[in-house]
Amino acid sequence: MPRRETSGGTGGGTAAAWSADVVDHRRTVGQSPFTSTWCPKDPLARRDDLRIVGGVGSVSRVDSTGRTRWTHRCGGRPNAAHLSGDRVLVTTDSLEYTPGGHLGPALLLDLADGRLVAELRGRTAAARGDGRFVLGLEGYDVFDTWEYDRDGSETDAWRSYGHYVVGTGLRVVEADRQLPTDGRVVRLLSGGVVERGPRLTDPQPPEPLVLRDGTILVLDGAAVRAVGRGLDSTVLAELTGATADVGGPTSRKLRWDGDRVAAVVSVPHADEPSLHTVDTWTLALHHRT
């Protein structure tokens, strides 16, 4: 899912302005905290009084009273929706595209009536405003992001893919599923130009967090890394005791815990995959003005 920079930042956020202390570390054994709890009633996206809701084989626009304004039938299950101007882009899982049902068509719909504007191909997306979107895909010989206008016409393309951060530009925390990884935090510029930032060690970093000045927090293996708007980088904390096997079945996540940040690492037991060792570190952030 794309992350949008929050308002309130002034100028360009720099990684060096931030520091962090690990104030707590807890370890539990039990069910993975990353088990899916998908519910068809949860909105995929919302804006003011409208909600985009997905179900098996359909996506709908619902107003604040619960009234369904339109429903668009599709061959898969919607997994995310992104609103931009008078358009909504819905990514789906579908058996029609792959036998495992992991990638379905990306549907560009008219927000007013649910009409299909274009059927595109990609796994993750982000809204760019004025009906524009970026859509990305990673796989065999594919590691790409494309930009589309409100009519579904391609307007730009880049050789990069990962978690999108939209704000005063478009940054990507890359994820390439390769060891050793060539992933970095990059900025996508017009004309297909990729501005390369700091190198990552984790081939599948989890979704980043975005601080108030636009600085990105990335859980990069066993390190919590800050990356500024200028792609400057610093390690805020090393997670002592975390597994170093970034290529294994380990799951990782960064999440807000009030005004603090929690880094969660879950590792399945080799002899009992239903049991996981879950480490949670809590970080207190400090900003130097």
C-alpha positions in Angstrom: 0.0 0.0 0.0 1.3 3.5 -0.8 2.1 6.0 1.9 1.3 9.7 1.7 3.4 12.3 3.4 1.5 14.0 6.2 1.1 17.8 6.2 2.9 20.1 8.7 6.5 19.5 7.5 8.5 22.5 6.5 11.2 22.3 3.8 12.9 19.0 3.2 13.0 16.5 6.0 16.5 15.2 6.7 17.3 11.8 8.2 20.0 13.4 10.5 17.3 15.4 12.3 16.0 12.2 13.8 17.2 9.9 16.5 15.6 7.0 18.4 15.9 5.0 21.6 14.7 1.4 22.0 12.6 1.7 25.2 11.1 -1.8 25.3 11.6 -5.3 23.8 9.2 -8.1 24.3 9.2 -11.7 23.0 6.1 -14.0 22.7 5.4 -17.4 21.2 2.0 -18.0 19.5 0.0 -17.2 16.4 1.6 -14.9 13.8 0.4 -11.3 14.1 0.5 -11.2 10.3 -2.4 -13.6 9.8 -4.9 -12.2 7.3 -8.2 -11.0 8.7 -9.8 -9.8 5.4 -13.3 -8.6 5.8 -15.5 -7.6 2.8 -17.2 -4.9 4.8 -13.9 -3.0 5.4 -13.5 -0.1 3.0 -10.7 -0.3 0.5 -10.6 3.5 0.3 -12.6 6.4 1.5 -12.9 10.1 0.8 -15.3 12.4 2.7 -18.7 10.6 2.6 -17.9 8.0 0.0 -16.3 4.5 0.5 -15.0 2.0 -1.9 -15.9 -1.5 -0.7 -14.7 -4.8 -2.2 -16.3 -8.3 -2.2 -15.6 -11.5 -4.0 -16.2 -10.7 -7.6 -17.3 -7.1 -7.2 -16.3 -3.5 -6.1 -18.9 -0.9 -5.0 -19.2 2.7 -4.1 -21.1 3.3 -0.9 -22.2 6.6 0.6 -22.3 7.7 4.3 -25.8 6.4 4.7 -24.8 2.9 3.6 -26.5 3.2 0.2 -24.7 1.5 -2.7 -24.3 4.0 -5.6 -22.9 1.5 -8.0 -21.3 -1.9 -8.2 -18.8 -3.1 -10.8 -18.5 -6.9 -11.3 -15.1 -8.3 -11.7 -13.5 -11.8 -12.1 -11.4 -11.6 -8.9 -11.4 -10.2 -5.4 -10.4 -6.5 -4.9 -7.5 -6.1 -2.5 -6.8 -2.3 -2.6 -8.3 0.9 -4.1 -6.8 4.3 -4.7 -8.8 7.5 -5.3 -7.5 10.3 -7.6 -9.8 13.0 -8.9 -12.8 11.5 -10.6 -11.2 8.0 -10.9 -10.6 5.0 -8.7 -8.0 2.3 -9.4 -8.7 -1.1 -8.0 -6.1 -3.9 -7.8 -7.4 -7.5 -7.6 -6.5 -11.1 -7.0 -7.8 -13.5 -9.6 -7.5 -17.0 -10.9 -8.0 -15.7 -14.4 -4.5 -14.3 -14.5 -2.4 -16.8 -12.5 -3.3 -20.3 -11.2 -2.4 -19.2 -7.6 -4.9 -16.3 -7.7 -2.3 -13.8 -6.6 -2.5 -11.3 -9.5 -5.6 -10.1 -11.2 -6.4 -7.1 -13.4 -6.1 -3.5 -12.2 -9.4 -1.8 -12.9 -9.5 1.9 -13.7 -13.1 3.0 -13.0 -15.1 6.2 -13.3 -15.8 7.3 -9.7 -19.2 8.7 -10.6 -20.8 5.6 -12.1 -18.3 2.7 -11.8 -17.8 2.5 -15.6 -14.6 0.6 -16.6 -12.3 3.1 -18.2 -9.3 0.8 -18.7 -8.0 -2.7 -17.6 -4.3 -2.5 -16.6 -1.8 -4.9 -15.1 0.0 -4.4 -11.8 0.1 -5.4 -8.2 0.6 -2.2 -6.2 -0.5 1.4 -7.0 -0.6 4.9 -5.7 -2.7 8.0 -6.5 -0.9 11.0 -8.0 -3.9 13.4 -8.2 -6.0 14.8 -11.0 -7.0 11.2 -12.0 -3.4 10.0 -12.4 -1.9 6.9 -10.9 1.3 4.9 -10.7 1.0 1.1 -11.0 3.9 -1.3 -10.4 4.7 -5.0 -10.9 7.6 -7.2 -9.9 8.3 -10.7 -11.2 10.2 -12.6 -13.9 12.0 -10.0 -16.1 9.6 -7.3 -14.6 10.6 -4.7 -12.0 8.7 -1.7 -13.3 6.4 1.2 -12.4 4.1 2.9 -14.9 2.2 6.2 -14.7 -1.3 6.5 -16.2 -3.6 9.4 -16.9 -7.3 9.5 -16.2 -8.0 7.7 -19.5 -5.6 4.9 -18.8 -3.0 6.0 -21.2 0.6 5.5 -20.1 2.5 8.8 -19.6 5.8 7.6 -18.0 7.6 4.5 -16.9 10.5 3.6 -14.6 12.7 0.5 -13.9 11.8 0.4 -10.2 9.2 -1.3 -7.9 8.3 -1.4 -4.2 6.4 0.6 -1.6 5.4 4.1 -2.9 5.6 7.3 -0.9 3.6 10.1 -2.5 4.0 13.7 -1.4 6.4 16.4 -2.7 7.7 13.8 -5.1 7.4 10.0 -5.6 9.8 7.9 -3.6 10.0 4.1 -3.7 11.3 1.7 -1.0 12.3 -1.0 -3.5 11.6 -4.7 -3.0 13.2 -7.1 -5.5 13.1 -10.5 -3.7 16.7 -11.2 -4.6 19.7 -12.2 -2.4 21.9 -10.3 -2.4 19.4 -7.5 -3.0 20.0 -4.5 -5.3 17.1 -2.6 -3.7 17.4 1.0 -2.7 15.2 3.9 -1.6 14.9 5.9 -4.8 13.0 8.9 -6.3 11.2 8.7 -9.6 11.7 11.7 -11.8 10.0 12.5 -15.1 11.2 10.9 -18.3 11.8 7.5 -16.6 14.7 8.8 -14.6 15.4 6.9 -11.3 17.4 8.9 -8.7 19.2 6.2 -6.6 19.4 6.6 -2.8 20.7 4.4 0.0 21.2 0.7 -0.6 19.0 -1.7 1.4 20.0 -5.1 2.8 16.4 -6.6 3.0 15.0 -7.8 -0.3 11.4 -7.5 1.0 11.3 -4.6 3.4 7.8 -4.0 4.9 5.7 -0.9 4.3 7.5 2.2 5.6 6.3 4.8 7.9 6.3 8.5 7.0 7.2 11.1 9.6 5.7 14.6 9.8 8.6 16.2 7.8 8.5 13.6 5.1 11.3 11.5 6.4 10.7 7.7 5.7 11.3 5.0 8.4 12.3 1.7 6.8 12.7 -1.6 8.7 15.7 -2.8 6.8 16.5 -6.3 8.1 17.5 -5.8 11.7 17.9 -2.0 11.4 15.5 0.9 11.6 16.7 3.3 8.9 15.6 6.9 8.4 15.7 8.3 4.8 15.2 12.0 4.2 13.5 13.7 1.3 16.9 14.3 -0.2 17.6 10.5 0.0 20.1 11.0 2.8 20.1 8.1 5.2 21.0 7.1 8.8 20.4 4.1 11.0 18.3 5.0 14.0 18.4 1.7 15.8 19.7 -1.9 15.6 17.2 -4.5 16.8 19.3 -6.7 19.1 18.3 -10.3 18.9 16.4 -10.0 15.6 17.0 -12.7 13.0 19.5 -11.8 10.3 18.0 -14.2 7.8 16.2 -11.7 5.6 15.7 -14.3 2.9 13.8 -16.8 5.0 10.2 -17.0 6.0 10.5 -14.1 8.5 7.7 -11.4 8.5 8.4 -7.8 9.5 6.3 -4.7 10.1 6.6 -1.1 11.3 3.6 0.4 13.0 2.6 3.4 15.1 2.1 2.7 18.8 0.7 6.1 19.9 3.6 8.6 19.3 6.1 5.8 19.3 7.1 3.2 16.7 6.9 -0.5 17.1 9.1 -2.9 15.0 7.6 -6.4 14.8 9.5 -9.5 13.6 7.8 -12.8 13.4 9.6 -16.1 12.7 7.8 -19.5 12.4 9.1 -22.5 14.3 10.9 -25.0 12.0 9.1 -28.0 13.6 5.7 -26.3 14.1 5.0 -23.7 11.5 1.7 -22.7 13.2 3.8 -21.3 16.1 5.8 -18.1 15.7 8.4 -16.3 17.9 7.3 -12.7 17.8 9.7 -10.0 18.8 8.4 -6.4 19.3 10.7 -3.4 19.9 9.3 -0.1 20.9 11.2 3.0 19.8 10.9 6.6 21.1 11.6 9.1 18.3 13.4 12.4 18.9 13.6 15.3 16.4 16.2 18.0 16.5 14.8 21.4 15.3 
